[in-house]
């Protein structure tokens, strides 16, 4: 069922029971039954959500001062109740309207539900396995981690500026939830009440809650209050009182000196800001003072998020101004090819009411962006030089993204080219610099070939002669590689040349004997090439003798100005109107099939059988490059016919 259909099917306010939207029941089952090894993570997730609500309220109040009228301090409160066996998390943040309650609490992971299910398919974390918690962070299902420890969750909320109409949401995670008015709830913000399961009452203990807050949320910039019971006075004056105690330091971690921050604090802040449970592969903490003043705390994750290539995905850097969060996903602070970065930038110079439109034109933002890019590239360069294994793992996760900058970031193109890595015919992964160091003195170009995977390129007929001569070939297997190499063009004064294009010239590396033999073959097979061109004139631009083939009878190469076959297929799959591109058919003069066809053509220049063989060879060349055959049925009949003739 589509989301639109489900929206139409939702109940009116008078009908309070709703069904969770598409696939949510499955996701809930995964969350509740597969992620118990990290049940304590629920508190971090709920506190993070509460902190975000407070951040959003403070930002909105810059221009909507009335949102703060008549309310108390901005804070997060934890209220354990042993008698009721409940743990309540309360924030005085922005709150939610009825529609927001239905949208935010009735849709798990929003557009990410299907991806979550696919990623979790067949997986069930074992004790101590963090993969499940990674997925909680990646797919935005933090609120639903409450069901790790609770068999019923109730939420009461009132949106800032929404009058006196509060709303109550409740669910037992059994496929439905209820939403109804809560007129008794007149406090701006949100209250989440967890009815704890019998074996999770440890989360009512004061020491346990303090331990978890200090472990996961000590850096949250809002006070986290814990309701505690204390005995005060002496003898006859002794009495039991209930009061709130602040249990976190409530300081912006990025504003503190690096010397005062422990590694564990950096790690937990990363997990908070990135909504992840892995460890970052790189951490950058810097402070810039001068014409513009700002602080940055940035991370490179170890694992790529599931939506890294989604068009509507959010960026990972938050923008603060004087500790006030302005934007949660500020796209103007980092270029798109560094969108994997997570962290915060806190400026002292930007106005609190800055808009996205002003950010695009602001000189301070451009200065910050330039610094962020320089520092991140420098960190990656150092990693590539000093921590090769870490960099190889990073490249496996984010290499495709970084390569986008080779086409779009002209200013840093040379630095990105040095950071780029590809598999090759001799190495599992190599840089362009390492390739050039291995080049023989008489080689004047860096060769590469395209394919859908390493095996496809390795077995491509286009690189047979290069491999036979011991020439290293880079294997380009990512869709972005076509644009990446167009952005580089050359490296260390060595041009990059495609082994699949018609302008591949191996004559410079050929002996005089090989050159003479090639000319003789061109003359000898001239008539045969003309016959093949006539037979295939609707599909090919030219037929010629090849010097790049050793084992295969033929291959298709890209003419000047054309695009590689896999790019053409990709653009067509995306719905782009691509005109038919005629390629060049190259034949191997030394292959037995070509020799036999030459003899057949010499005996009968109009032989229908020769035409059938060339059509079959053309279809075979299409298959070798990964392209579809226009008429598979005719191809099969023609192959059967020629096989029968050969057997006779």
Secondary structure, DSSP 8 states (H G I E B T S, - for coil): --HHHHHHHS--TTS-EEE--TTHHHHHHHHHHH-GGGTTHHHHHHHHHHHHHHHHHHHHTTT-GGGGTT-----EEEEEETTTTEEEEEE-S----HHHHHHHHHSTTGGGHHHHHHHHTT----TT--HHHHHHHHTT-GGGGGGGTEEEEEEEEE-TTSTT--EEEEE-SSSEEEEEE-TT--SSEEEEEEEE-GGGGGGG-HHHHHHHHHHHSTT-SS-EEEEEEEEESSGGG-EEEEEEEE-S----GGGS-GGG--HHHHHHHHHHHHT--S--SEEEEEEE-SSS-EEEEEEE-SS--TTTT-TT---SEEEEETTEEEESS-TTSS-GGGTTEEEEEEESSS-TT--HHHHHH-HHHHHHHHHHHHHHHHHHHHHHHH-HHHHHHHHHHHHHHHTTHHHH-STTHHHHHHH--BEESS-SSB-HHHHHHHS-TT--EEEEEE-SSHHHHHT-GGGHHHHHTT--EEEE-STTHHHHHHHH-EETTEEEEETTBTT---GGGS-HHHHHHHHHHHHHTHHHHHHHHHHTTTTEEEEEE-SS-SSSSEEEEB-TT---HHHHHHHHHTT-------EEEEE-TTSHHHHHHHHHHHH-TT-HHHHHHHHHHHHHHHHHTT---TTHHHHHHHHHHHHHHHH-
